[in-house]
Amino acid sequence: MAEKLLRVALKEDRAPQESSSPVESHELCLAQQLEMDASWLPVYHLEPEHVDVIRAFVSSPEKDEERKLKFLTSIAVLFRAATYNSLCQGLDLFCQRYKLAENIKVLLEEEPRDQLHTAVWRSAMFAMTEMSFVEAVLEGKEIGLLQACFSGIFLLPPKEEMQDLKPFLYFTTMKGMDTMLVALVLNSPTSRVNEKMQSIFQMLLTFTTSERASVRERAVGRMRVLSFLLANYSSLKADPNEERHASRAEMQMPIIGQLLGHLLLLLSFKEEETGHLALDALCLLFQFKYQQHCATLTEENTQLQGDWETETTSLRTSPSATHIIESFAEYLQPSERSDIVRVFIEAMTDSSTFDKEAARNVLDMVRGNPDLWLVDVPKITSCIHKTLGCIKSVPARQSVESLMVSMADKCPQEVVTTLLQVAPGGDSTALALWEAMFSVPQTVRNILKELLSQLWDLKSRLFCTHLEDYCLVRLAMLASRDLGDRAFAATYLDFRFLKEERPAMLSLVLRAIMTLSERDEMARKMKVILPDLMRVLLFGYKAATTKALLVFRTIMAQLERREASHIAVQMAEFLLPLLDDELSQLRESSISLFRDLMMMAVGNDKREMKNVVRLGLLPLFFRLSDQTQSVAKLKQDRRRAQEFLIQSLSYLKDAQASLREAAVRFIGLAARHLRNPSKKKLAEICSALQTLAEDREPSIRSLVAQTVIIILSSSREQPRPRWTLRALCCR
């Protein structure tokens, strides 16, 4: 009766009534009276002083350390007595009325975060432990309380940095947290055990990515405690009034894959206690998954059961991530394996604190067994698409892109479908993934075939800004059909997809063509695209231009020399501006192709080629001093270059000091061999050289001063011997 009345009294914002019956008024007065003295609680007669302490603390504005500890201790004693003596009736209402959980949370949030001087943390967690034994007292409040505990204790400084820290206080505080976590799980109803474990593990995982070793260690230590709980209880003790308890086979936690993935990554912190704790937790989880697997075997298959103790000994002997993950593999659900893969993909991001090499090793292992690990293609593809933009490291990007290629080889339809769904139009990350897949011969053919089917049917706009624009569809149609040379040429001339002027799309198309042209048969068919390849150079897109040069070189290698001759002359002229490009990779490709083209001219084309080569001599000469060694090695042909003196002045402004120095030397030598130079001409040359008088390189400043003196003091009557570019280079 009293409990019922108190429930009525605790209703918030009770609307006023026009009138109330004498019975209702009497009940309300009684409820208010009971609320004031709390003597209605069955446990009150056992622990009246502790009830009074709690009520006094809540109502008092003064909350010093002594009062806090008495308040928390009284809660623990009261709930322990109630549980032991089966006097728990009304405690949920008592907690609600005096907001015990909320008050505990406030106390925790007020504790200092730089030191551990008092027992408030420990006492609060002991109080929460005892409260968990009473049904519904903490329901809906556990997450907030746990978050306050984790944030406050985990983020404390390392033990050795906290002044005057008492080791016993630190030990008992951490022990109190472990006891609290176990109690919260074991005292949950059977229906909520999975949910409770899942929630706690999820919160702990957020701290394992911290850059601070002490934070990771504390979080992983608690994960080890819960893993021990999973591994060593054949059934988790739930509500004692329930008829049955949760069995291992029923303990399905969706977070187990993420948990294993993070623990495997934490093994790399071998210099810390974190690594040892992570290994312990992994061995315990292996025991749990192994026994869970055995529980599902039929009686006929019981002989297949191995010895988990032998297995865990093996894990401890060789605690590498790849070895452990392979041991777990057969006992994991497909979704759990996919979650592990996703964790290792996310570990490759630049902001991740985990060991990138360890993550790459695991991803390499995954690629070696795609049928086992790459089972949830949409989930993993979406993860890669979400993550790749946060990975700048070249090795890390290559590892993730290689994983994408492996999935595309295994399940091209699912990969294409997922990318078309998750990537918005013009998405740079998606384009990078398409390009990675277009870089492998067998993969590009499978992907283009699938793209042709899906883009044609669904009219996807991933790549398109206009309804009539089907650039990749056209390429896919051309590549997927077994066309002869003439039919191939006619089909391309109908499509002309290399006239595409959007940089990203053009680069992607050229990447596919590069890969397709690796087959000699396809390269010979592609001679029809050579004119459009030359026009690509005019667009000025460096990535596309570099690819176009490589494709051009591949196709030209398949042509007869007479057929290639005239095209070679035309292309050599297109290459002249690129011999001096600021991008070293583009310079190298241009010079390499230029060298090959010079050897292709025959008959009347030789004279035209000589004229083109003459125009390229000076850039080639200066690039002998290129700091990019692969570029410098390509310049072997040296010719007369006297008439290029004025052209060489532009190299005085080059960003590379070696080229500026070479330009000064060349100008000095060339100026001395000019035919009857006027004073004005020599003054112009010296004035140009003087622009480097304040160069940041002392050697160049000195060389400029010497060169100007030599030019001005040269005698006009001095005979001018014939000279060659080769002679200049040898001085």
Summary of the structure (lengths in Angstrom):
residues: 731
radius of gyration: 38.9
end to end distance: 112.6
largest distance: 133.6
contacts: 2296
relative contact order: 0.03
helix: 72%
strand: 1%
